[in-house]
C-alpha cells in the first residue's frame, strides 16, 4: 500500500527459485542460514500486481498490538 514491494506475498517460479538458491549458496560459501529473502530474490524478474479491496491487504503483517487488533477486526 505504501509502495514498498512485499516479496513474501508472491507467486514464484520453482525453477527460478531453485536457481536463486543455488546462486546464493555459492555466494555464501555453502551456508544459507541467516540469509535475507531479498538476497534470495535479487536478480529475479518480478511482475508487480496492484491490489484493491475491502479488508486487509494480502501482505498485512502484525508487528504491533494495534496491528493484531486491526487483523482481529477484519476477521470478524
mmCIF file as gemmi writes it, N, C-alpha and C atoms, coordinates in Angstrom:
data_model
loop_
_atom_site.group_PDB
_atom_site.id
_atom_site.type_symbol
_atom_site.label_atom_id
_atom_site.label_alt_id
_atom_site.label_comp_id
_atom_site.label_asym_id
_atom_site.label_entity_id
_atom_site.label_seq_id
_atom_site.pdbx_PDB_ins_code
_atom_site.Cartn_x
_atom_site.Cartn_y
_atom_site.Cartn_z
_atom_site.occupancy
_atom_site.B_iso_or_equiv
_atom_site.pdbx_formal_charge
_atom_site.auth_seq_id
_atom_site.auth_asym_id
_atom_site.pdbx_PDB_model_num
ATOM 1 N N . UNK Axp A 1 ? 0.787 -1.198 0 1 0 ? 1 A 1
ATOM 2 C CA . UNK Axp A 1 ? 0 0 0 1 0 ? 1 A 1
ATOM 3 C C . UNK Axp A 1 ? 0.831 1.265 0 1 0 ? 1 A 1
ATOM 4 N N . UNK Axp A 2 ? 2.042 1.215 0.558 1 0 ? 2 A 1
ATOM 5 C CA . UNK Axp A 2 ? 2.861 2.421 0.609 1 0 ? 2 A 1
ATOM 6 C C . UNK Axp A 2 ? 3.964 2.409 -0.447 1 0 ? 2 A 1
ATOM 7 N N . UNK Axp A 3 ? 3.879 1.507 -1.399 1 0 ? 3 A 1
ATOM 8 C CA . UNK Axp A 3 ? 4.834 1.485 -2.499 1 0 ? 3 A 1
ATOM 9 C C . UNK Axp A 3 ? 6.022 0.56 -2.313 1 0 ? 3 A 1
ATOM 10 N N . UNK Axp A 4 ? 6.143 -0.029 -1.137 1 0 ? 4 A 1
ATOM 11 C CA . UNK Axp A 4 ? 7.249 -0.979 -0.925 1 0 ? 4 A 1
ATOM 12 C C . UNK Axp A 4 ? 6.834 -2.36 -1.389 1 0 ? 4 A 1
ATOM 13 N N . UNK Axp A 5 ? 7.733 -3.05 -2.05 1 0 ? 5 A 1
ATOM 14 C CA . UNK Axp A 5 ? 7.454 -4.403 -2.516 1 0 ? 5 A 1
ATOM 15 C C . UNK Axp A 5 ? 7.431 -5.355 -1.323 1 0 ? 5 A 1
ATOM 16 N N . UNK Axp A 6 ? 6.42 -6.213 -1.274 1 0 ? 6 A 1
ATOM 17 C CA . UNK Axp A 6 ? 6.334 -7.225 -0.218 1 0 ? 6 A 1
ATOM 18 C C . UNK Axp A 6 ? 6.623 -8.571 -0.872 1 0 ? 6 A 1
ATOM 19 N N . UNK Axp A 7 ? 7.865 -8.99 -0.816 1 0 ? 7 A 1
ATOM 20 C CA . UNK Axp A 7 ? 8.303 -10.194 -1.529 1 0 ? 7 A 1
ATOM 21 C C . UNK Axp A 7 ? 7.772 -11.484 -0.942 1 0 ? 7 A 1
ATOM 22 N N . UNK Axp A 8 ? 7.399 -11.486 0.327 1 0 ? 8 A 1
ATOM 23 C CA . UNK Axp A 8 ? 6.907 -12.72 0.94 1 0 ? 8 A 1
ATOM 24 C C . UNK Axp A 8 ? 5.486 -13.046 0.504 1 0 ? 8 A 1
ATOM 25 N N . UNK Axp A 9 ? 4.811 -12.076 -0.068 1 0 ? 9 A 1
ATOM 26 C CA . UNK Axp A 9 ? 3.459 -12.29 -0.58 1 0 ? 9 A 1
ATOM 27 C C . UNK Axp A 9 ? 3.573 -12.367 -2.1 1 0 ? 9 A 1
ATOM 28 N N . UNK Axp A 10 ? 3.891 -13.545 -2.596 1 0 ? 10 A 1
ATOM 29 C CA . UNK Axp A 10 ? 4.117 -13.652 -4.026 1 0 ? 10 A 1
ATOM 30 C C . UNK Axp A 10 ? 3.977 -15.068 -4.526 1 0 ? 10 A 1
ATOM 31 N N . UNK Axp A 11 ? 4.003 -15.178 -5.827 1 0 ? 11 A 1
ATOM 32 C CA . UNK Axp A 11 ? 3.988 -16.458 -6.512 1 0 ? 11 A 1
ATOM 33 C C . UNK Axp A 11 ? 5.276 -16.496 -7.322 1 0 ? 11 A 1
ATOM 34 N N . UNK Axp A 12 ? 6.06 -17.514 -7.096 1 0 ? 12 A 1
ATOM 35 C CA . UNK Axp A 12 ? 7.384 -17.586 -7.706 1 0 ? 12 A 1
ATOM 36 C C . UNK Axp A 12 ? 7.513 -18.868 -8.518 1 0 ? 12 A 1
ATOM 37 N N . UNK Axp A 13 ? 8.231 -18.795 -9.623 1 0 ? 13 A 1
ATOM 38 C CA . UNK Axp A 13 ? 8.502 -19.977 -10.435 1 0 ? 13 A 1
ATOM 39 C C . UNK Axp A 13 ? 9.533 -20.854 -9.717 1 0 ? 13 A 1
ATOM 40 N N . UNK Axp A 14 ? 9.22 -22.139 -9.615 1 0 ? 14 A 1
ATOM 41 C CA . UNK Axp A 14 ? 10.074 -23.07 -8.876 1 0 ? 14 A 1
ATOM 42 C C . UNK Axp A 14 ? 11.485 -23.104 -9.465 1 0 ? 14 A 1
ATOM 43 N N . UNK Axp A 15 ? 11.595 -23.181 -10.773 1 0 ? 15 A 1
ATOM 44 C CA . UNK Axp A 15 ? 12.921 -23.26 -11.398 1 0 ? 15 A 1
ATOM 45 C C . UNK Axp A 15 ? 13.745 -22.012 -11.087 1 0 ? 15 A 1
ATOM 46 N N . UNK Axp A 16 ? 13.112 -20.853 -11.108 1 0 ? 16 A 1
ATOM 47 C CA . UNK Axp A 16 ? 13.822 -19.608 -10.797 1 0 ? 16 A 1
ATOM 48 C C . UNK Axp A 16 ? 14.276 -19.583 -9.346 1 0 ? 16 A 1
ATOM 49 N N . UNK Axp A 17 ? 13.429 -20.066 -8.434 1 0 ? 17 A 1
ATOM 50 C CA . UNK Axp A 17 ? 13.817 -20.111 -7.021 1 0 ? 17 A 1
ATOM 51 C C . UNK Axp A 17 ? 14.944 -21.113 -6.783 1 0 ? 17 A 1
ATOM 52 N N . UNK Axp A 18 ? 14.886 -22.252 -7.435 1 0 ? 18 A 1
ATOM 53 C CA . UNK Axp A 18 ? 15.965 -23.24 -7.274 1 0 ? 18 A 1
ATOM 54 C C . UNK Axp A 18 ? 17.295 -22.661 -7.752 1 0 ? 18 A 1
ATOM 55 N N . UNK Axp A 19 ? 17.266 -21.971 -8.895 1 0 ? 19 A 1
ATOM 56 C CA . UNK Axp A 19 ? 18.486 -21.35 -9.412 1 0 ? 19 A 1
ATOM 57 C C . UNK Axp A 19 ? 18.986 -20.278 -8.447 1 0 ? 19 A 1
ATOM 58 N N . UNK Axp A 20 ? 18.052 -19.523 -7.858 1 0 ? 20 A 1
ATOM 59 C CA . UNK Axp A 20 ? 18.431 -18.479 -6.9 1 0 ? 20 A 1
ATOM 60 C C . UNK Axp A 20 ? 19.031 -19.089 -5.636 1 0 ? 20 A 1
ATOM 61 N N . UNK Axp A 21 ? 18.483 -20.207 -5.179 1 0 ? 21 A 1
ATOM 62 C CA . UNK Axp A 21 ? 19.039 -20.901 -4.005 1 0 ? 21 A 1
ATOM 63 C C . UNK Axp A 21 ? 20.452 -21.382 -4.316 1 0 ? 21 A 1
ATOM 64 N N . UNK Axp A 22 ? 20.643 -21.958 -5.49 1 0 ? 22 A 1
ATOM 65 C CA . UNK Axp A 22 ? 21.976 -22.421 -5.878 1 0 ? 22 A 1
ATOM 66 C C . UNK Axp A 22 ? 22.962 -21.257 -5.926 1 0 ? 22 A 1
ATOM 67 N N . UNK Axp A 23 ? 22.562 -20.149 -6.531 1 0 ? 23 A 1
ATOM 68 C CA . UNK Axp A 23 ? 23.415 -18.964 -6.631 1 0 ? 23 A 1
ATOM 69 C C . UNK Axp A 23 ? 23.779 -18.445 -5.255 1 0 ? 23 A 1
ATOM 70 N N . UNK Axp A 24 ? 22.787 -18.299 -4.392 1 0 ? 24 A 1
ATOM 71 C CA . UNK Axp A 24 ? 23.018 -17.758 -3.063 1 0 ? 24 A 1
ATOM 72 C C . UNK Axp A 24 ? 23.888 -18.704 -2.224 1 0 ? 24 A 1
ATOM 73 N N . UNK Axp A 25 ? 23.698 -20 -2.403 1 0 ? 25 A 1
ATOM 74 C CA . UNK Axp A 25 ? 24.519 -20.977 -1.684 1 0 ? 25 A 1
ATOM 75 C C . UNK Axp A 25 ? 25.994 -20.799 -2.039 1 0 ? 25 A 1
ATOM 76 N N . UNK Axp A 26 ? 26.265 -20.623 -3.313 1 0 ? 26 A 1
ATOM 77 C CA . UNK Axp A 26 ? 27.647 -20.405 -3.755 1 0 ? 26 A 1
ATOM 78 C C . UNK Axp A 26 ? 28.174 -19.087 -3.207 1 0 ? 26 A 1
ATOM 79 N N . UNK Axp A 27 ? 27.372 -18.023 -3.331 1 0 ? 27 A 1
ATOM 80 C CA . UNK Axp A 27 ? 27.797 -16.694 -2.855 1 0 ? 27 A 1
ATOM 81 C C . UNK Axp A 27 ? 28.131 -16.706 -1.367 1 0 ? 27 A 1
ATOM 82 N N . UNK Axp A 28 ? 27.41 -17.513 -0.593 1 0 ? 28 A 1
ATOM 83 C CA . UNK Axp A 28 ? 27.588 -17.53 0.859 1 0 ? 28 A 1
ATOM 84 C C . UNK Axp A 28 ? 28.466 -18.692 1.328 1 0 ? 28 A 1
ATOM 85 N N . UNK Axp A 29 ? 29.218 -19.265 0.415 1 0 ? 29 A 1
ATOM 86 C CA . UNK Axp A 29 ? 30.14 -20.326 0.784 1 0 ? 29 A 1
ATOM 87 C C . UNK Axp A 29 ? 29.47 -21.585 1.29 1 0 ? 29 A 1
ATOM 88 N N . UNK Axp A 30 ? 28.286 -21.882 0.771 1 0 ? 30 A 1
ATOM 89 C CA . UNK Axp A 30 ? 27.585 -23.103 1.136 1 0 ? 30 A 1
ATOM 90 C C . UNK Axp A 30 ? 26.654 -22.971 2.324 1 0 ? 30 A 1
ATOM 91 N N . UNK Axp A 31 ? 26.555 -21.797 2.923 1 0 ? 31 A 1
ATOM 92 C CA . UNK Axp A 31 ? 25.731 -21.608 4.132 1 0 ? 31 A 1
ATOM 93 C C . UNK Axp A 31 ? 24.585 -20.636 3.847 1 0 ? 31 A 1
ATOM 94 N N . UNK Axp A 32 ? 23.354 -21.121 3.961 1 0 ? 32 A 1
ATOM 95 C CA . UNK Axp A 32 ? 22.19 -20.259 3.733 1 0 ? 32 A 1
ATOM 96 C C . UNK Axp A 32 ? 21.58 -19.729 5.026 1 0 ? 32 A 1
ATOM 97 N N . UNK Axp A 33 ? 21.957 -20.29 6.137 1 0 ? 33 A 1
ATOM 98 C CA . UNK Axp A 33 ? 21.394 -19.872 7.421 1 0 ? 33 A 1
ATOM 99 C C . UNK Axp A 33 ? 21.591 -18.375 7.628 1 0 ? 33 A 1
ATOM 100 N N . UNK Axp A 34 ? 20.491 -17.688 7.897 1 0 ? 34 A 1
ATOM 101 C CA . UNK Axp A 34 ? 20.537 -16.25 8.16 1 0 ? 34 A 1
ATOM 102 C C . UNK Axp A 34 ? 20.519 -15.38 6.919 1 0 ? 34 A 1
ATOM 103 N N . UNK Axp A 35 ? 20.458 -15.987 5.75 1 0 ? 35 A 1
ATOM 104 C CA . UNK Axp A 35 ? 20.433 -15.195 4.516 1 0 ? 35 A 1
ATOM 105 C C . UNK Axp A 35 ? 19.098 -14.462 4.394 1 0 ? 35 A 1
ATOM 106 N N . UNK Axp A 36 ? 19.113 -13.195 4.008 1 0 ? 36 A 1
ATOM 107 C CA . UNK Axp A 36 ? 17.859 -12.464 3.839 1 0 ? 36 A 1
ATOM 108 C C . UNK Axp A 36 ? 17.111 -12.901 2.577 1 0 ? 36 A 1
ATOM 109 N N . UNK Axp A 37 ? 15.802 -12.854 2.652 1 0 ? 37 A 1
ATOM 110 C CA . UNK Axp A 37 ? 14.98 -13.211 1.494 1 0 ? 37 A 1
ATOM 111 C C . UNK Axp A 37 ? 15.307 -12.298 0.317 1 0 ? 37 A 1
ATOM 112 N N . UNK Axp A 38 ? 15.573 -11.029 0.605 1 0 ? 38 A 1
ATOM 113 C CA . UNK Axp A 38 ? 15.862 -10.113 -0.512 1 0 ? 38 A 1
ATOM 114 C C . UNK Axp A 38 ? 17.107 -10.549 -1.268 1 0 ? 38 A 1
ATOM 115 N N . UNK Axp A 39 ? 18.076 -11.187 -0.595 1 0 ? 39 A 1
ATOM 116 C CA . UNK Axp A 39 ? 19.262 -11.714 -1.277 1 0 ? 39 A 1
ATOM 117 C C . UNK Axp A 39 ? 18.886 -12.903 -2.159 1 0 ? 39 A 1
ATOM 118 N N . UNK Axp A 40 ? 17.964 -13.727 -1.685 1 0 ? 40 A 1
ATOM 119 C CA . UNK Axp A 40 ? 17.494 -14.858 -2.474 1 0 ? 40 A 1
ATOM 120 C C . UNK Axp A 40 ? 16.799 -14.384 -3.744 1 0 ? 40 A 1
ATOM 121 N N . UNK Axp A 41 ? 15.987 -13.347 -3.618 1 0 ? 41 A 1
ATOM 122 C CA . UNK Axp A 41 ? 15.175 -12.889 -4.74 1 0 ? 41 A 1
ATOM 123 C C . UNK Axp A 41 ? 15.892 -11.883 -5.638 1 0 ? 41 A 1
ATOM 124 N N . UNK Axp A 42 ? 17.084 -11.454 -5.24 1 0 ? 42 A 1
ATOM 125 C CA . UNK Axp A 42 ? 17.84 -10.484 -6.05 1 0 ? 42 A 1
ATOM 126 C C . UNK Axp A 42 ? 18.096 -11.07 -7.438 1 0 ? 42 A 1
ATOM 127 N N . UNK Axp A 43 ? 17.813 -10.306 -8.441 1 0 ? 43 A 1
ATOM 128 C CA . UNK Axp A 43 ? 18.052 -10.751 -9.804 1 0 ? 43 A 1
ATOM 129 C C . UNK Axp A 43 ? 16.88 -11.458 -10.453 1 0 ? 43 A 1
ATOM 130 N N . UNK Axp A 44 ? 15.875 -11.843 -9.68 1 0 ? 44 A 1
ATOM 131 C CA . UNK Axp A 44 ? 14.696 -12.463 -10.292 1 0 ? 44 A 1
ATOM 132 C C . UNK Axp A 44 ? 13.837 -11.405 -10.96 1 0 ? 44 A 1
ATOM 133 N N . UNK Axp A 45 ? 13.213 -11.786 -12.043 1 0 ? 45 A 1
ATOM 134 C CA . UNK Axp A 45 ? 12.287 -10.884 -12.724 1 0 ? 45 A 1
ATOM 135 C C . UNK Axp A 45 ? 10.985 -10.887 -11.942 1 0 ? 45 A 1
ATOM 136 N N . UNK Axp A 46 ? 10.524 -9.694 -11.567 1 0 ? 46 A 1
ATOM 137 C CA . UNK Axp A 46 ? 9.323 -9.565 -10.743 1 0 ? 46 A 1
ATOM 138 C C . UNK Axp A 46 ? 8.28 -8.755 -11.5 1 0 ? 46 A 1
ATOM 139 N N . UNK Axp A 47 ? 7.084 -9.272 -11.516 1 0 ? 47 A 1
ATOM 140 C CA . UNK Axp A 47 ? 5.953 -8.532 -12.079 1 0 ? 47 A 1
ATOM 141 C C . UNK Axp A 47 ? 5.044 -8.183 -10.908 1 0 ? 47 A 1
ATOM 142 N N . UNK Axp A 48 ? 4.868 -6.901 -10.675 1 0 ? 48 A 1
ATOM 143 C CA . UNK Axp A 48 ? 4.022 -6.467 -9.564 1 0 ? 48 A 1
ATOM 144 C C . UNK Axp A 48 ? 2.59 -6.304 -10.027 1 0 ? 48 A 1
ATOM 145 N N . UNK Axp A 49 ? 1.68 -6.716 -9.161 1 0 ? 49 A 1
ATOM 146 C CA . UNK Axp A 49 ? 0.261 -6.607 -9.451 1 0 ? 49 A 1
ATOM 147 C C . UNK Axp A 49 ? -0.393 -5.73 -8.397 1 0 ? 49 A 1
ATOM 148 N N . UNK Axp A 50 ? -1.229 -4.805 -8.825 1 0 ? 50 A 1
ATOM 149 C CA . UNK Axp A 50 ? -1.908 -3.957 -7.836 1 0 ? 50 A 1
ATOM 150 C C . UNK Axp A 50 ? -2.99 -4.749 -7.109 1 0 ? 50 A 1
ATOM 151 N N . UNK Axp A 51 ? -3.302 -4.296 -5.907 1 0 ? 51 A 1
ATOM 152 C CA . UNK Axp A 51 ? -4.379 -4.904 -5.142 1 0 ? 51 A 1
ATOM 153 C C . UNK Axp A 51 ? -5.284 -3.799 -4.645 1 0 ? 51 A 1
ATOM 154 N N . UNK Axp A 52 ? -6.571 -4.058 -4.707 1 0 ? 52 A 1
ATOM 155 C CA . UNK Axp A 52 ? -7.548 -3.161 -4.089 1 0 ? 52 A 1
ATOM 156 C C . UNK Axp A 52 ? -8.699 -4.029 -3.617 1 0 ? 52 A 1
ATOM 157 N N . UNK Axp A 53 ? -9.257 -3.655 -2.51 1 0 ? 53 A 1
ATOM 158 C CA . UNK Axp A 53 ? -10.353 -4.443 -1.981 1 0 ? 53 A 1
ATOM 159 C C . UNK Axp A 53 ? -10.674 -4.032 -0.567 1 0 ? 53 A 1
ATOM 160 N N . UNK Axp A 54 ? -11.681 -4.662 -0.005 1 0 ? 54 A 1
ATOM 161 C CA . UNK Axp A 54 ? -12.064 -4.405 1.372 1 0 ? 54 A 1
ATOM 162 C C . UNK Axp A 54 ? -11.258 -5.296 2.304 1 0 ? 54 A 1
ATOM 163 N N . UNK Axp A 55 ? -11.074 -4.832 3.504 1 0 ? 55 A 1
ATOM 164 C CA . UNK Axp A 55 ? -10.361 -5.635 4.492 1 0 ? 55 A 1
ATOM 165 C C . UNK Axp A 55 ? -8.868 -5.505 4.353 1 0 ? 55 A 1
ATOM 166 N N . UNK Axp A 56 ? -8.178 -6.44 4.958 1 0 ? 56 A 1
ATOM 167 C CA . UNK Axp A 56 ? -6.717 -6.346 4.991 1 0 ? 56 A 1
ATOM 168 C C . UNK Axp A 56 ? -6.105 -6.652 3.619 1 0 ? 56 A 1
ATOM 169 N N . UNK Axp A 57 ? -5.026 -5.986 3.292 1 0 ? 57 A 1
ATOM 170 C CA . UNK Axp A 57 ? -4.318 -6.359 2.071 1 0 ? 57 A 1
ATOM 171 C C . UNK Axp A 57 ? -3.654 -7.72 2.28 1 0 ? 57 A 1
ATOM 172 N N . UNK Axp A 58 ? -3.395 -8.459 1.233 1 0 ? 58 A 1
ATOM 173 C CA . UNK Axp A 58 ? -2.807 -9.791 1.385 1 0 ? 58 A 1
ATOM 174 C C . UNK Axp A 58 ? -1.46 -9.787 2.1 1 0 ? 58 A 1
ATOM 175 N N . UNK Axp A 59 ? -0.771 -8.673 2.097 1 0 ? 59 A 1
ATOM 176 C CA . UNK Axp A 59 ? 0.559 -8.589 2.721 1 0 ? 59 A 1
ATOM 177 C C . UNK Axp A 59 ? 0.517 -8.033 4.133 1 0 ? 59 A 1
ATOM 178 N N . UNK Axp A 60 ? -0.658 -7.89 4.718 1 0 ? 60 A 1
ATOM 179 C CA . UNK Axp A 60 ? -0.767 -7.301 6.053 1 0 ? 60 A 1
ATOM 180 C C . UNK Axp A 60 ? 0.06 -8.095 7.058 1 0 ? 60 A 1
ATOM 181 N N . UNK Axp A 61 ? 0.862 -7.407 7.822 1 0 ? 61 A 1
ATOM 182 C CA . UNK Axp A 61 ? 1.782 -8.027 8.762 1 0 ? 61 A 1
ATOM 183 C C . UNK Axp A 61 ? 1.494 -7.49 10.155 1 0 ? 61 A 1
ATOM 184 N N . UNK Axp A 62 ? 1.398 -8.35 11.127 1 0 ? 62 A 1
ATOM 185 C CA . UNK Axp A 62 ? 1.118 -7.943 12.505 1 0 ? 62 A 1
ATOM 186 C C . UNK Axp A 62 ? 2.419 -7.788 13.278 1 0 ? 62 A 1
ATOM 187 N N . UNK Axp A 63 ? 2.896 -6.556 13.39 1 0 ? 63 A 1
ATOM 188 C CA . UNK Axp A 63 ? 4.123 -6.272 14.129 1 0 ? 63 A 1
ATOM 189 C C . UNK Axp A 63 ? 3.86 -5.662 15.497 1 0 ? 63 A 1
ATOM 190 N N . UNK Axp A 64 ? 2.673 -5.108 15.688 1 0 ? 64 A 1
ATOM 191 C CA . UNK Axp A 64 ? 2.357 -4.426 16.948 1 0 ? 64 A 1
ATOM 192 C C . UNK Axp A 64 ? 1.023 -4.933 17.481 1 0 ? 64 A 1
ATOM 193 N N . UNK Axp A 65 ? 0.737 -4.599 18.732 1 0 ? 65 A 1
ATOM 194 C CA . UNK Axp A 65 ? -0.565 -4.955 19.309 1 0 ? 65 A 1
ATOM 195 C C . UNK Axp A 65 ? -1.696 -4.32 18.507 1 0 ? 65 A 1
ATOM 196 N N . UNK Axp A 66 ? -1.481 -3.098 18.063 1 0 ? 66 A 1
ATOM 197 C CA . UNK Axp A 66 ? -2.507 -2.415 17.248 1 0 ? 66 A 1
ATOM 198 C C . UNK Axp A 66 ? -2.748 -3.169 15.941 1 0 ? 66 A 1
ATOM 199 N N . UNK Axp A 67 ? -1.694 -3.67 15.32 1 0 ? 67 A 1
ATOM 200 C CA . UNK Axp A 67 ? -1.845 -4.465 14.096 1 0 ? 67 A 1
ATOM 201 C C . UNK Axp A 67 ? -2.689 -5.706 14.363 1 0 ? 67 A 1
ATOM 202 N N . UNK Axp A 68 ? -2.446 -6.37 15.481 1 0 ? 68 A 1
ATOM 203 C CA . UNK Axp A 68 ? -3.217 -7.567 15.842 1 0 ? 68 A 1
ATOM 204 C C . UNK Axp A 68 ? -4.684 -7.198 16.034 1 0 ? 68 A 1
ATOM 205 N N . UNK Axp A 69 ? -4.959 -6.097 16.716 1 0 ? 69 A 1
ATOM 206 C CA . UNK Axp A 69 ? -6.35 -5.651 16.911 1 0 ? 69 A 1
ATOM 207 C C . UNK Axp A 69 ? -7.025 -5.392 15.569 1 0 ? 69 A 1
ATOM 208 N N . UNK Axp A 70 ? -6.313 -4.736 14.643 1 0 ? 70 A 1
ATOM 209 C CA . UNK Axp A 70 ? -6.886 -4.468 13.316 1 0 ? 70 A 1
ATOM 210 C C . UNK Axp A 70 ? -7.185 -5.781 12.592 1 0 ? 70 A 1
ATOM 211 N N . UNK Axp A 71 ? -6.263 -6.731 12.648 1 0 ? 71 A 1
ATOM 212 C CA . UNK Axp A 71 ? -6.47 -8.02 11.992 1 0 ? 71 A 1
ATOM 213 C C . UNK Axp A 71 ? -7.675 -8.754 12.592 1 0 ? 71 A 1
ATOM 214 N N . UNK Axp A 72 ? -7.82 -8.686 13.903 1 0 ? 72 A 1
ATOM 215 C CA . UNK Axp A 72 ? -8.969 -9.32 14.555 1 0 ? 72 A 1
ATOM 216 C C . UNK Axp A 72 ? -10.274 -8.674 14.11 1 0 ? 72 A 1
ATOM 217 N N . UNK Axp A 73 ? -10.266 -7.361 13.953 1 0 ? 73 A 1
ATOM 218 C CA . UNK Axp A 73 ? -11.463 -6.648 13.472 1 0 ? 73 A 1
ATOM 219 C C . UNK Axp A 73 ? -11.823 -7.127 12.067 1 0 ? 73 A 1
ATOM 220 N N . UNK Axp A 74 ? -10.834 -7.237 11.194 1 0 ? 74 A 1
ATOM 221 C CA . UNK Axp A 74 ? -11.08 -7.679 9.821 1 0 ? 74 A 1
ATOM 222 C C . UNK Axp A 74 ? -11.588 -9.119 9.796 1 0 ? 74 A 1
ATOM 223 N N . UNK Axp A 75 ? -11.152 -9.944 10.74 1 0 ? 75 A 1
ATOM 224 C CA . UNK Axp A 75 ? -11.528 -11.356 10.75 1 0 ? 75 A 1
ATOM 225 C C . UNK Axp A 75 ? -12.961 -11.588 11.211 1 0 ? 75 A 1
ATOM 226 N N . UNK Axp A 76 ? -13.553 -10.597 11.833 1 0 ? 76 A 1
ATOM 227 C CA . UNK Axp A 76 ? -14.93 -10.764 12.338 1 0 ? 76 A 1
ATOM 228 C C . UNK Axp A 76 ? -15.947 -10.652 11.261 1 0 ? 76 A 1
